[in-house]
Amino acid sequence: MNFDGILFFPVTPYSAAGTIDHDMLAQHVAHGVEAGAGGVFPACGTGEFHALSAREAASVVRSATAAVDGRVPVIAGTGGALGHAIEVAKGAADAGADGLLVLPPYLVGGTQDGLIAYVEQIAAASGLPVIVYHRGSAQYTVQTMRRLAQNPQVIGFKDGTGDVGAAQLIVRAVAEEGRDDFAFFNGLLTAELTQAAYRGIGIPLYSSAAFAMIPDVASAYHRAYVDGDEGRRLELLDGFYRPLVALRDETPGFGVSLIKAGLRLQGLPVGSVRAPLVDPTAAQEQRLAEILDAGRALL
């Protein structure tokens, strides 16, 4: 599966009544594809997978797939309790997703053999290609990734730990298994901050929550990154991403909450985040507005 361009992780909009606003979701996704997204990842971390029922997740994927209309790959989130993950994975397949991003299992931590079984049971149940997300209770060793790379349904690895040494060894191990079709992603929060380092170890792709909120600035950064224009990349890093990360780090869960707040500030009624996440305060929203203005000024 080929991802040509920035990876778009849309939010899940909610109405005033707290239900999913599918019209707003379709508008949000279509705008991202038109802005140059190389792949769409609905109902994942930025889309509040943790807060969606299996039925809601399937409906989000269905709306996103319709809005994408075959222009780029659609990779749906799944994970959590195994039974829930399988139900969500089947729902994503029925909704037309091209693949799955397998988030960690809920609460418990198993052995490496257990993690392999978790991934392979989800893949088998859905029939879809899967990308594993390396973070939390799902941290894959080099040997585990060697074994998973032998399964043609496993097509990618997304790192959310920040251990670039371990990630480098996994990249090399998968290559040694002959998998030149494997996709590697940097999945850290606000991945633009660390992507230069990840590119150096053979992980060229990154997830961009910022693209969901301000695609013009995120796309400018991506162009500078792809073109090797370090002066321009660092200008955007210093002028936009560094202050955004400083604000993000003030409150747990702001990696999602700020994206929704930024969209609301720009006139898109995407609603609040669901518990246990919280919205920013009025003062934090004002600072976010100033950060967004500063980012646009760099364009």
C-alpha positions as CSV (number, residue, x, y, z in Angstrom):
1,M,0.0,0.0,0.0
2,N,1.5,3.3,-1.1
3,F,1.2,6.5,1.0
4,D,2.2,9.5,-1.2
5,G,1.9,12.6,0.9
6,I,1.2,13.7,4.5
7,L,-0.9,11.4,6.6
8,F,-4.2,12.8,7.8
9,F,-5.8,11.8,11.1
10,P,-9.2,13.5,11.1
11,V,-11.1,14.4,14.3
12,T,-14.6,12.9,15.0
13,P,-17.1,15.8,15.0
14,Y,-19.9,15.7,17.5
15,S,-23.2,17.5,17.4
16,A,-24.6,19.6,20.3
17,A,-26.4,16.4,21.4
18,G,-23.1,14.5,21.5
19,T,-23.8,12.3,18.5
20,I,-21.5,12.0,15.6
21,D,-22.0,14.8,13.0
22,H,-21.5,12.8,9.8
23,D,-22.0,15.8,7.5
24,M,-19.3,17.8,9.3
25,L,-17.0,14.7,9.2
26,A,-17.5,14.3,5.5
27,Q,-16.6,18.0,5.0
28,H,-13.6,17.7,7.2
29,V,-12.3,14.6,5.4
30,A,-12.9,15.9,1.9
31,H,-11.1,19.1,2.8
32,G,-8.1,17.2,4.0
33,V,-7.9,15.1,0.9
34,E,-8.2,18.2,-1.3
35,A,-5.4,19.7,0.7
36,G,-3.1,16.9,-0.3
37,A,-3.4,14.1,2.2
38,G,-1.7,10.9,1.2
39,G,-3.8,8.7,3.4
40,V,-6.7,9.1,5.8
41,F,-6.9,7.5,9.2
42,P,-10.4,7.8,10.6
43,A,-11.4,6.7,14.1
44,C,-7.8,6.6,15.3
45,G,-6.1,8.5,18.1
46,T,-7.0,12.0,16.9
47,G,-10.5,10.7,16.0
48,E,-11.0,9.6,19.7
49,F,-11.1,5.9,19.1
50,H,-11.0,5.4,22.8
51,A,-14.4,7.1,23.1
52,L,-16.3,5.4,20.2
53,S,-18.5,2.3,20.3
54,A,-18.0,-0.3,17.7
55,R,-21.1,0.9,15.8
56,E,-19.9,4.5,16.0
57,A,-16.5,3.6,14.7
58,A,-17.9,1.7,11.7
59,S,-20.1,4.7,10.9
60,V,-17.1,7.1,11.1
61,V,-15.2,4.9,8.7
62,R,-18.1,4.6,6.3
63,S,-18.5,8.4,6.2
64,A,-14.8,8.9,5.7
65,T,-14.5,6.3,3.0
66,A,-17.4,7.9,1.1
67,A,-15.8,11.3,1.4
68,V,-12.4,10.0,0.2
69,D,-14.0,8.2,-2.7
70,G,-11.0,6.1,-3.5
71,R,-8.6,8.9,-4.0
72,V,-6.2,7.8,-1.2
73,P,-6.0,4.8,1.2
74,V,-8.3,4.8,4.2
75,I,-6.8,3.1,7.3
76,A,-9.3,2.7,10.2
77,G,-8.4,2.4,13.9
78,T,-9.1,-0.7,16.0
79,G,-7.8,-2.1,19.2
80,G,-8.6,-2.3,22.9
81,A,-10.3,-5.5,24.2
82,L,-9.9,-8.3,21.7
83,G,-13.6,-8.9,21.2
84,H,-14.2,-5.1,20.6
85,A,-11.2,-4.9,18.3
86,I,-12.4,-7.8,16.2
87,E,-15.9,-6.2,16.0
88,V,-14.5,-2.9,15.1
89,A,-12.2,-4.4,12.5
90,K,-15.0,-6.3,10.8
91,G,-17.1,-3.1,10.8
92,A,-14.2,-1.2,9.2
93,A,-13.9,-3.9,6.5
94,D,-17.7,-3.7,5.8
95,A,-17.5,0.1,5.7
96,G,-14.9,0.0,2.9
97,A,-11.6,0.6,4.7
98,D,-8.4,-0.3,2.9
99,G,-6.6,-1.3,6.1
100,L,-6.4,-1.1,9.9
101,L,-4.2,0.6,12.5
102,V,-4.1,-1.8,15.4
103,L,-3.9,0.2,18.7
104,P,-2.8,-1.4,21.9
105,P,-5.0,-3.9,23.9
106,Y,-6.8,-2.5,26.8
107,L,-5.3,-2.4,30.3
108,V,-3.5,-5.8,30.3
109,G,0.0,-6.4,29.1
110,G,0.7,-9.8,27.5
111,T,3.8,-11.6,26.3
112,Q,5.2,-11.1,22.9
113,D,3.5,-14.3,21.7
114,G,0.3,-12.9,23.1
115,L,0.8,-9.7,21.1
116,I,1.4,-11.6,17.9
117,A,-1.8,-13.6,18.5
118,Y,-3.7,-10.3,19.2
119,V,-2.6,-8.8,15.9
120,E,-3.1,-11.9,13.8
121,Q,-6.5,-12.6,15.2
122,I,-7.7,-9.1,14.3
123,A,-6.1,-9.4,10.9
124,A,-7.7,-12.8,10.2
125,A,-11.1,-11.6,11.4
126,S,-11.2,-8.6,9.1
127,G,-9.2,-9.8,6.1
128,L,-7.6,-6.3,5.9
129,P,-4.0,-5.4,5.9
130,V,-2.8,-4.1,9.3
131,I,-0.3,-1.6,10.7
132,V,0.8,-2.2,14.3
133,Y,1.1,0.7,16.7
134,H,4.1,0.3,18.9
135,R,3.2,2.1,22.2
136,G,1.7,1.6,25.6
137,S,0.8,-2.0,26.3
138,A,1.8,-3.1,22.7
139,Q,5.5,-2.7,22.5
140,Y,6.9,-5.1,19.9
141,T,10.5,-6.5,20.1
142,V,12.7,-6.9,17.1
143,Q,12.1,-10.7,17.1
144,T,8.3,-10.1,17.3
145,M,8.4,-7.8,14.3
146,R,10.5,-10.4,12.4
147,R,7.7,-12.9,13.0
148,L,4.9,-10.5,12.1
149,A,6.7,-9.4,8.9
150,Q,6.4,-13.0,7.8
151,N,2.6,-12.5,7.7
152,P,1.7,-10.7,4.4
153,Q,-1.3,-9.1,6.1
154,V,1.0,-7.1,8.4
155,I,2.1,-4.2,6.2
156,G,3.4,-1.5,8.6
157,F,4.8,-0.4,11.9
158,K,4.0,2.9,13.7
159,D,6.3,4.0,16.5
160,G,4.8,5.8,19.5
161,T,7.6,5.2,22.0
162,G,10.3,7.5,20.8
163,D,13.0,4.9,21.2
164,V,14.8,5.5,17.9
165,G,17.4,2.8,18.7
166,A,14.8,0.1,19.0
167,A,13.0,1.5,16.0
168,Q,16.2,1.4,13.9
169,L,16.7,-2.3,14.8
170,I,13.1,-3.1,13.8
171,V,13.5,-1.3,10.5
172,R,16.6,-3.4,9.7
173,A,15.0,-6.7,10.9
174,V,11.9,-6.2,8.7
175,A,14.2,-5.5,5.7
176,E,16.2,-8.6,6.4
177,E,12.9,-10.5,6.1
178,G,12.7,-9.3,2.5
179,R,9.8,-6.9,3.1
180,D,10.4,-3.9,0.9
181,D,6.7,-3.2,0.9
182,F,6.5,-2.4,4.6
183,A,5.4,1.1,5.7
184,F,7.1,2.7,8.7
185,F,5.6,5.7,10.5
186,N,6.6,8.1,13.3
187,G,3.5,8.2,15.5
188,L,4.7,10.4,18.3
189,L,2.5,13.3,19.4
190,T,3.1,16.3,17.0
191,A,5.4,14.1,15.0
192,E,6.8,17.1,13.1
193,L,9.0,17.8,16.1
194,T,10.9,14.5,15.8
195,Q,10.6,13.6,12.2
196,A,14.0,14.7,11.1
197,A,15.5,12.1,13.4
198,Y,13.1,9.4,12.3
199,R,13.9,10.0,8.6
200,G,17.6,9.3,9.5
201,I,16.8,5.7,10.6
202,G,14.6,4.8,7.6
203,I,11.2,5.9,8.9
204,P,10.0,8.5,6.3
205,L,6.3,8.7,7.1
206,Y,4.7,10.5,10.0
207,S,1.2,11.0,11.4
208,S,0.1,14.7,11.5
209,A,-2.6,15.8,13.8
210,A,-1.8,19.4,13.0
211,F,-2.8,18.7,9.4
212,A,-6.3,18.1,10.6
213,M,-6.4,21.6,12.2
214,I,-4.2,23.7,9.9
215,P,-3.4,21.8,6.7
216,D,-1.8,24.7,4.9
217,V,0.9,25.1,7.6
218,A,1.3,21.3,8.0
219,S,1.6,20.9,4.2
220,A,4.3,23.7,4.1
221,Y,6.3,21.8,6.7
222,H,5.9,18.5,4.8
223,R,7.0,20.1,1.5
224,A,10.1,21.5,3.3
225,Y,10.8,18.2,4.9
226,V,10.5,16.2,1.6
227,D,12.5,18.8,-0.4
228,G,15.3,18.9,2.2
229,D,14.8,22.6,2.8
230,E,16.1,22.7,6.3
231,G,16.0,26.5,6.6
232,R,12.3,26.5,5.8
233,R,11.6,23.4,7.9
234,L,13.2,24.9,11.0
235,E,11.5,28.2,10.5
236,L,8.1,26.4,10.7
237,L,9.3,24.3,13.5
238,D,10.4,27.3,15.6
239,G,7.5,29.6,14.7
240,F,4.6,27.2,14.9
241,Y,5.3,23.6,16.2
242,R,7.5,24.5,19.2
243,P,4.9,26.8,20.8
244,L,2.1,24.3,19.9
245,V,4.0,21.5,21.6
246,A,4.6,23.7,24.7
247,L,0.8,24.3,25.0
248,R,0.0,20.7,24.3
249,D,2.2,19.5,27.1
250,E,0.3,21.6,29.7
251,T,-2.6,19.2,29.9
252,P,-3.0,15.4,29.3
253,G,-5.0,14.7,26.2
254,F,-4.3,18.0,24.5
255,G,-2.9,16.2,21.5
256,V,-6.5,15.8,20.6
257,S,-8.3,18.6,22.4
258,L,-6.2,21.3,20.9
259,I,-6.9,20.1,17.3
260,K,-10.7,20.2,17.9
261,A,-10.3,23.6,19.6
262,G,-8.3,24.9,16.6
263,L,-11.0,23.8,14.2
264,R,-13.7,25.5,16.3
265,L,-11.7,28.7,16.4
266,Q,-11.7,28.6,12.6
267,G,-15.5,28.3,12.4
268,L,-15.9,24.5,12.1
269,P,-18.4,23.3,14.7
270,V,-16.7,19.9,15.4
271,G,-17.9,19.9,19.1
272,S,-16.0,19.1,22.2
273,V,-13.9,16.1,23.1
274,R,-15.5,13.2,25.0
275,A,-14.5,12.3,28.5
276,P,-12.0,11.7,29.9
277,L,-10.4,14.3,27.7
278,V,-11.1,17.9,28.5
279,D,-11.3,21.1,26.4
280,P,-8.8,23.9,26.8
281,T,-9.6,26.9,29.0
282,A,-10.5,30.2,27.4
283,A,-7.0,31.5,28.1
284,Q,-5.5,28.4,26.4
285,E,-7.8,28.8,23.4
286,Q,-6.6,32.4,23.1
287,R,-2.9,31.2,23.1
288,L,-3.9,28.6,20.5
289,A,-5.4,31.3,18.3
290,E,-2.2,33.3,18.5
291,I,-0.1,30.2,17.6
292,L,-2.4,29.5,14.6
293,D,-2.0,33.1,13.5
294,A,1.8,32.9,13.9
295,G,1.8,29.7,11.7
296,R,-0.2,31.3,9.0
297,A,2.0,34.4,9.1
298,L,4.9,32.2,8.1
299,L,3.1,31.3,4.8
